[in-house]
């Protein structure tokens, strides 16, 4: 029990000496200009531990307490500012995403419009339209070619028929001339025969 009293008396004496020794001492610059880590390091290096208790000057304790409070307030303000900035950035990102989707939709629509042609109110893909047009052109060319060949064949048949007609006409004229001459000759022979018979009688 005496040892405990003696130990407490020694601690109180050391504390009293430390307090009297530090009274009137100015606050070190480390608590005014340096970071919290440096301030805590200073306390760790310049204070003594007695029976698991650390003796810290009251002015240093109050100063570091105020510095911690100021730092926490500053950090909280920064966090609030960052949260506000984050919210604003999220709104901006959402707006940009919507604008991007709208731009993609407009681009797809323009691409479809560029690659299609309106035919009697129906949107037809340009490649399909070109294929159909080439098929129509090919069909028209084939029809024209067939028509030309048919016309040429008919023209050849007309010329052939005309030639046969001319030949037949010439043959008919020759036959008619020969028939007329034969008839005239027969008529003359008949007339002469009648005349001879009358003269002989």
C-alpha positions as CSV (number, residue, x, y, z in Angstrom):
1,X,0.0,0.0,0.0
2,X,2.9,2.3,0.9
3,X,4.5,1.5,-2.5
4,X,1.3,2.5,-4.3
5,X,1.2,5.8,-2.4
6,X,4.8,6.3,-3.1
7,X,4.4,5.6,-6.8
8,X,1.4,8.0,-7.0
9,X,3.4,10.7,-5.2
10,X,6.3,10.3,-7.6
11,X,3.9,10.5,-10.6
12,X,2.3,13.6,-9.2
13,X,5.7,15.1,-8.5
14,X,6.9,14.4,-12.1
15,X,3.7,15.8,-13.5
16,X,4.0,18.9,-11.3
17,X,7.6,19.4,-12.3
18,X,6.7,18.9,-16.0
19,X,3.8,21.4,-15.7
20,X,5.9,24.0,-13.8
21,X,8.7,23.4,-16.3
22,X,6.3,24.0,-19.3
23,X,4.4,26.9,-17.9
24,X,5.2,30.0,-19.8
25,X,6.7,28.0,-22.7
26,X,5.4,29.0,-26.1
27,X,3.5,26.5,-28.3
28,X,5.9,24.8,-30.7
29,X,5.6,25.8,-34.4
30,X,4.9,22.2,-35.3
31,X,1.3,22.7,-34.0
32,X,0.9,25.8,-36.1
33,X,2.2,24.9,-39.5
34,X,2.7,21.2,-39.8
35,X,0.3,18.3,-40.6
36,X,-1.5,16.2,-38.0
37,X,0.9,13.3,-38.6
38,X,3.8,15.5,-37.9
39,X,2.1,16.9,-34.8
40,X,1.3,13.4,-33.4
41,X,4.9,12.4,-34.2
42,X,6.1,15.4,-32.2
43,X,3.9,14.4,-29.2
44,X,5.2,10.8,-29.4
45,X,8.8,12.0,-29.4
46,X,8.6,14.8,-26.8
47,X,6.3,13.3,-24.2
48,X,7.0,10.7,-21.5
49,X,5.0,7.6,-20.5
50,X,4.6,7.0,-16.8
51,X,2.8,3.8,-15.7
52,X,0.9,3.6,-19.1
53,X,-0.1,7.3,-18.9
54,X,1.3,9.9,-21.2
55,X,1.8,13.4,-19.9
56,X,0.8,16.0,-22.5
57,X,0.7,19.8,-22.0
58,X,-2.8,21.2,-21.9
59,X,-2.1,23.8,-24.5
60,X,-0.7,21.2,-26.9
61,X,-3.6,18.9,-26.3
62,X,-6.2,21.7,-26.9
63,X,-4.3,22.8,-30.0
64,X,-4.1,19.3,-31.5
65,X,-7.7,18.7,-30.6
66,X,-8.7,21.9,-32.4
67,X,-6.5,21.0,-35.4
68,X,-8.1,17.5,-35.5
69,X,-11.6,19.1,-35.4
70,X,-10.6,21.6,-38.1
71,X,-9.1,18.8,-40.3
72,X,-12.2,16.7,-39.9
73,X,-14.5,19.6,-40.8
74,X,-12.3,20.4,-43.8
75,X,-12.4,16.7,-44.9
76,X,-16.2,16.6,-44.4
77,X,-16.6,19.7,-46.5
78,X,-14.3,18.2,-49.1
79,X,-16.4,14.9,-49.0
80,X,-19.6,16.9,-49.3
81,X,-18.1,18.9,-52.3
82,X,-16.9,15.6,-53.9
83,X,-20.4,14.1,-53.4
84,X,-22.0,17.1,-55.0
85,X,-19.5,16.9,-57.9
86,X,-20.1,13.2,-58.2
87,X,-23.9,13.8,-58.3
88,X,-23.4,16.5,-61.0
89,X,-21.1,14.2,-63.0
90,X,-23.6,11.4,-62.8
91,X,-26.3,13.7,-64.1
92,X,-23.9,14.8,-66.9
93,X,-23.1,11.1,-67.7
94,X,-26.8,10.2,-67.8
95,X,-27.5,13.2,-70.1
96,X,-24.5,12.2,-72.3
97,X,-25.7,8.6,-72.4
98,X,-29.2,9.7,-73.5
99,X,-27.7,12.0,-76.1
100,X,-25.5,9.2,-77.3
101,X,-28.5,6.8,-77.6
102,X,-30.5,9.5,-79.5
103,X,-27.5,10.1,-81.8
104,X,-27.2,6.4,-82.5
105,X,-30.9,6.2,-83.2
106,X,-30.7,9.2,-85.6
107,X,-27.6,7.7,-87.2
108,X,-29.3,4.4,-87.8
109,X,-32.4,6.2,-89.2
110,X,-30.2,8.3,-91.5
111,X,-28.3,5.2,-92.6
112,X,-31.5,3.4,-93.4
113,X,-32.9,6.4,-95.2
114,X,-29.6,6.8,-97.2
115,X,-29.6,3.1,-98.2
116,X,-33.3,3.0,-99.2
117,X,-35.4,4.6,-101.9
118,X,-39.1,5.4,-101.7
119,X,-41.1,3.6,-104.5
120,X,-44.8,4.3,-104.5
121,X,-44.6,5.1,-100.8
122,X,-42.7,1.9,-100.0
123,X,-39.1,2.1,-98.7
124,X,-36.9,-0.3,-100.7
125,X,-33.3,-1.0,-100.1
126,X,-31.0,0.5,-102.7
127,X,-29.3,-2.7,-103.6
128,X,-32.7,-4.5,-104.0
129,X,-34.0,-1.5,-106.1
130,X,-30.8,-1.7,-108.3
131,X,-31.2,-5.5,-108.8
132,X,-34.9,-5.1,-109.7
133,X,-34.1,-2.2,-112.1
134,X,-31.3,-4.3,-113.8
135,X,-33.7,-7.2,-114.1
136,X,-36.3,-4.9,-115.8
137,X,-33.6,-3.5,-118.1
138,X,-32.4,-7.0,-118.9
139,X,-36.0,-8.1,-119.6
140,X,-36.6,-5.1,-121.9
141,X,-33.4,-5.8,-123.8
142,X,-34.4,-9.4,-124.2
143,X,-37.8,-8.4,-125.5
144,X,-36.3,-5.9,-127.9
145,X,-33.8,-8.5,-129.2
146,X,-36.6,-11.1,-129.6
147,X,-38.8,-8.5,-131.4
148,X,-35.9,-7.6,-133.7
149,X,-35.3,-11.2,-134.6
150,X,-39.0,-11.8,-135.2
151,X,-39.2,-8.6,-137.3
152,X,-36.1,-9.7,-139.3
153,X,-37.7,-13.1,-139.9
154,X,-41.0,-11.6,-140.9
155,X,-39.2,-9.1,-143.2
156,X,-37.3,-12.0,-144.8
157,X,-40.6,-13.9,-145.3
158,X,-42.2,-10.8,-146.8
159,X,-39.4,-10.4,-149.3
160,X,-39.5,-14.1,-150.1
161,X,-43.3,-13.9,-150.6
162,X,-43.0,-10.8,-152.7
163,X,-40.4,-12.5,-154.9
164,X,-42.7,-15.6,-155.3
165,X,-45.6,-13.3,-156.1
166,X,-43.6,-11.5,-158.8
167,X,-42.5,-14.8,-160.3
168,X,-46.1,-16.1,-160.2
169,X,-47.4,-12.9,-161.7
170,X,-44.8,-13.1,-164.5
171,X,-45.8,-16.8,-165.1
172,X,-49.4,-15.8,-165.1
173,X,-48.8,-12.9,-167.6
174,X,-46.9,-15.3,-169.8
175,X,-49.6,-17.9,-169.5
176,X,-52.3,-15.3,-170.3
177,X,-50.3,-14.0,-173.3
178,X,-49.8,-17.6,-174.5
179,X,-53.5,-18.4,-174.0
180,X,-54.6,-15.3,-175.8
181,X,-52.3,-16.0,-178.7
182,X,-53.5,-19.6,-178.8
183,X,-57.1,-18.5,-178.7
184,X,-56.6,-15.9,-181.4
185,X,-54.8,-18.5,-183.5
186,X,-57.6,-21.0,-182.9
187,X,-60.1,-18.3,-183.8
188,X,-58.2,-17.5,-187.0
189,X,-57.9,-21.2,-187.8
190,X,-61.6,-21.7,-187.2
191,X,-62.5,-18.6,-189.3
192,X,-60.2,-19.8,-192.1
193,X,-61.7,-23.3,-191.9
194,X,-65.2,-21.8,-192.1
195,X,-64.2,-19.6,-195.0
196,X,-62.6,-22.6,-196.8
197,X,-65.7,-24.7,-196.3
198,X,-67.9,-22.0,-197.6
199,X,-65.7,-21.3,-200.6
200,X,-65.5,-25.0,-201.4
201,X,-69.2,-25.4,-201.3
